[in-house]
Amino acid sequence: IAAAAGWWGATSLVAAWLDLADRAGTSPLALRSADLAVGLTTGLAQLVCFGGAVTVLVWSFRPFAPTVVVAVIAAVGVLAVATTGHAATGTWAPLLVGVHALAAAWWAGTLAALAMTVRGRSGWAAALPEFSRYALVAVCVLAATGTIAAVDRLGVGAQWLGSGYGRVVLAKIVVLMLVLGMAAAHRRRWVPSAARHRTAAEVSLRRAVAETALLALALGLAAGLASTGPG
């Protein structure tokens, strides 16, 4: 959990820095103190996201609150960024994008946590089937909300190929299809095999890392949608 929270915090800081440079119309290496001051007022979403990551990181070393409370704080951090920007404009878009982001964050975060903490065949035999049951729900939510949000934003027509936003959405869809295909194959073969202690721990780790890497790519494309206009 600490490693995942640390990675989340680091990436949120980098994202905030790049977003601030974009707002200031300058290079990330050329930001001035005045730009940073403006960023504190206009980049509230990134600060909330970073705060969520720091909270989880501190809690992983010294649990100071119930797990549910920390989970809610983490969810607020995810939603703060997901429901701002171009991707979340419109009547239903903030709700759809928010639920979509939470499902993706749970899937990627939990799988990454498994890869970093589970050891041995017995560990995977216990953890993987439990994860798989909830992952199926996350996959359905992810696919449904992503599709509805994209169609709501772009409609049906040339916007999908004729705009930068549409092309990023298409790239994200392609990556998600690859992830879903991999996840389906894993559910059919890897999960039953691991549950019966027939898959080596090293193999389970490689598969978890591969799926997490594809999810990270999809999340990166999703982050790009927040700063890409639909026109």
RAWOFEN-V366945 format. One line per field, one symbol per residue. phi: phi as a letter, one per 20 degrees, with the letter a starting at -180 (. if undefined). psi: psi as a letter, one per 40 degrees, with the letter a starting at -180 (. if undefined). Layout:
phi = ???
psi = ???
//
This chain:
phi = .ffffffffffffffffffffffembfgedfdffffffffeedfffffffffffffffffecgdbggffffffffffffgefednffdepfdggfffffgfffffffffffffffedfcmfffffeefffffffffffffffffffffffffedmcrfgfdecfffffffffffffffffffffffffdffffffemddfgfffffffffffffffffffffffffddffe
psi = dddddddddddddddddddddddefiideeiidddddddddefddddddddddddddddddgheiiddddddddddddddddeiadefiidedddddddddddddddddddddddedhhiddddddddddddddddddddddddddddddddddahaeddeeiddddddddddddddddddddddddddddddddefehiddddddddddddddddddddddddddehie.
//
